[in-house]
Amino acid sequence: MKLLRVGTAGAERPALLDAEGVLRDLSGVVADIDGELLADDAALARVREAGADPDSLPALDAAGLRVGPPVARIGKIVCIGLNYHDHARETGAEIPAEPIIFFKAPDTVVGPHDTVLVPRGSEKTDWEVELAVVVGRTARYLESAEEGLAAVAGYAVSHDVSEREFQIERGGTWDKGKNCETFNPLGPWLVTADEVGDPQALDLKLWVNGELKQNGTTAEQIFPVGEVVRYVSQFMTLYPGDVINTGTPAGVALGEPDPKPYLRAGDVVELEIGGLGRQRQELKPA
């Protein structure tokens, strides 16, 4: 299933994209798409039943309708750094022995086509297309990568926008450069795990002002999705509706020769992951 949330910010309603590409209103079936829904097998069954007979759901006019983040009330966003062999090579970093973990605050999340704000004082705002994992059941101390995959409700496109000077040159941890306002566009869809299949066989692409910058595959991940979920569960409890950003492939501005082409107000970034949809953001000053 392709689940999404549409409407003005803070007032989105649940929807479903049917096999014919028609947007269908789910608000008569479930209240929202969030952790509570993802953990409720009976509610998900109702959504699947409705999706199997899409004509039973009201069609929505997609023209001019804002698409919001596909998951509401995210508890936490766990991020994995340097998780692609090619990205580690381009930045001159050693292959990590264990996954590198940092966090983004849930209030960084915006819709897939919402404006991204360049922070005040920023000179090094960078792009990163990432596969987002949405957790579907409580996970703690998982014993295998297979159990990790079983805890996944679905996947989405995530844009892990980063300010490299804040992240690397301003002291402390990475969080200063990762948690700026609007720095995590998410969506357009939450695609359920059964429809995605193998998460290690997905193509990722990103363009800046029409120029292809990133063209990678999740097959390059150092720590695959199931292992990432298992590993994270050793250090914290994952709850339904939590999100894990699983890293970015090569092609970021940080990895390019000087002068590096960091993002500026007026730039347009587009990104997509095969089967998960496409995003587009225009950058504006904060």
N, C-alpha and C positions, 0 to 999 in steps of 0.2 A: 504494500500500500504506500501511496504517497500522501502524507498528511501535512497540512499547513495551516497557518493562522492568518487571517486577512482582516483588514480594517485599520482604523487610525491607531496610533501608538497608545497602548494602555487599554484599548477597547477592541482588541482583535477577537474574532470568533473562529471556531474550528471549521476546517474544510477538508475536502478530499479531492484529489485530482484523479478522475476516472481514466479508464484505458483509452478513451477517445480524446483525452485532453480537455474534457469539460470540467470546470470547477463546480463542486457540489457542496452545499451547506450542510455541515454536520451538527449545527447547534441544537437541532431537535433530537439528536442521539446522545451526545455527550456535552458536558459543560465547557470543556477546554481540553487542550492537548498539553498534559503536564505529567509529573511523576505519578500522581494519583491514578491517572488513566493508564499509564504504562505498566503499573504494578497490578492492575485489576484485569484478570483474565476474562471475566464475564463482560466487562465494558468493552474490552478490545474485540471480543467475539461479536458484540452488537455492531461495532464499527465495521468489522469484516463482512458481516451479514448485509449491512446496508450497502457496502461497497460492491458486493456481488450483484446487487440489484440497483445500480446507480440511478435509474429513472425514478426510484422511490424517494430520492433526495432532491430538494430544490436546486436548480441550476443558478449559479451566480454569474453576473456580468463582470468579467475580469477587467474590462477596459477601465483604466483609471483607478482600479482598486489596489490599495497598498498591500504588499505582502510583508507580514511581520516575521519575527523569529518563529520557527516552527515548534518551539517548546517554551511553555510559560513557567515562571517561578522556578528557574534553575537554582539548585542549591549551591553547587560549586562548579567551577571550571578548572579542571586539572590539565596542565599542558606538559607536553614532552618535548624537550629541546634536543637538537642534534640527532634526530632519529632517522635520517636518510644518509646512506653511504655517500651519495654524490654531494649532498649539502655539506657534510663534514669535510669532504675534500676541498670544496670551493672556498671554505672559510679557513682552511688550514688547521682545523681542529682534529684532535685525536678521536678515534672511535671510542665512545664511552663504554666502560665495562658494565654499567648498569644504566637504566633510563634516568635522564636528568628531568627532575620535576620542578615546575614552578606553577603559579596560579594566576588566573585572571578573575577579577570580580564579576559577578553576574551582571552588574550594571554597565559593563562595557558592551553588552550584547545589543545589537540593533538589527533591523531587518536587512535582507540581502541587497536591497536597492536604496537603502537610506544613505544620507550624506555621511561621509567620514570627515572628522574635524582634524586638521593639522594643529597640534598643540602650540600654544604660544612659546616662542623661543626655540621651536624645533628646526633643526637643519638636517636631520637624518631619519625622517619617517620612511619606513620600509614596508614592503608587501610580503605576505606569506600565504599561499594557498594550502589548506590543510583538510584532511579527513577528520571530521568530528564524530566521535562515538557517543551515543546517547544510552545511558544505563537504564535497564528495564527492571532490575530486581536488586534488592540489597545484597551487597557483595563484601565479604570480609574474610580475610585469610584463605582465599581460593587456592586450591592445590595444583591446578594445571591450567595450561593455556586453553584447553577445551572448556573448562569451567568458566574461564574468562569470556570466551565467545558466547557461551550460553547466557551470560548476564547482559548481553547487548540487546537493546530493544530495536535500534536502528542507527542509521548514519545520515550525516548531513554535510554540506559544504561549509567550511569555516574560513574566515579571513583573519588570520592572526596578525593584525597590524602592529608594528613595533617601531619605537623610536630608539635608534641604536645609541645615540649619545647618552640619553637618559638611562638606557639599559646597561651600557658597558663602561661609560666614562664618568659617571656621576657618583660612584661609590655604592657599596651595599650590594644587594641582590638584583636580579633582573626586573623586579616588579615595577620600578619607576617607569621603565620604557614599555611596559606591557599593559598597563591599566589606565591609560589615558581614555578620555571620553570617546565613545563610539568605536573603540579599537577591536571589536569582535563582531562584525557582520556574520549572521548565521542564517542558513537556509539556501534556497527557498523551501525545500521540503525536508521532512523527516521520512526517509524511506526505510521501511521495516526490514529487519535483517534477512528475513526469508526471501525478499525480493532482490536484495543486493547480492546474495551468494557469497563468493570468496572476496573478503575485503582486501586481500593482497593482490588483486588483479584489476585495480582501478586506475584509470589515467587521470592526471591532474594537470590543468593548464591555467596560466594567468597571463593577461595582456596589460600593458600600460600604454595608454593613448594609441591603442591598436597594434602595438608591437609585442609579439610573443616573447615573454621573459622566462616563464617557467613551463616546462613540458616534461613531466615526470610520471612515475608510476609507483603505487604503493608496494610493488615488488621490491623496491629499493629500501624499504624500511629495515632498520637495524633490529628493532624489536617489533615484531608483528602485533597486530591488534590484540589477539588473545593473550599474549604474554604481557603486553602493557597493562591490560585490565587486571590480570593475575598479580603482577608486580605492585601496582598501585594499592591493591586491596591488602597488602601486607603492612601498609603504613597508615591507612585510613579506611574508614567504612565508606563505601560507595552506595548511594541511594538512588532509587528510581528518579529519573529526571536530571541527574548529574551529567555533565558533559566532559569528555576527554578530547582535547585537541592533540592529534597524534604526530605532529611534526610536519616539516615542509621539505620538498625536494630542492634541488639546486636551482639557481636562477634569481636569487634575491639581490637587491642592490648592494648589500654588504659584501657579496662575493665578487662584484665587478671591479675592474681596474679604476684607479683614481683618474679624474674626478667621478665619484660614484653618483649614479643618477637617482638620488633619493627623490621621494615624492614632494610635490609642491601643490599649493592651492590651484585649482583649475584642472589638475590631472584627472583622468578617468581610468579606473581599474576595473577590469572584467576578469572573472575567474569561473572555472567549472570543474566538476568531477564527473566522469562518465556515469550516467544513470542517476545522478543526484541533483542535477540542475545547474543553473548558472546565476551568477551574481553580477551586479554592476553598481559601482559607486563613483560619485564625483567628490573630489576633495575640496573642502572650503576651510578658511581660517577659523580657528576657535574664537 
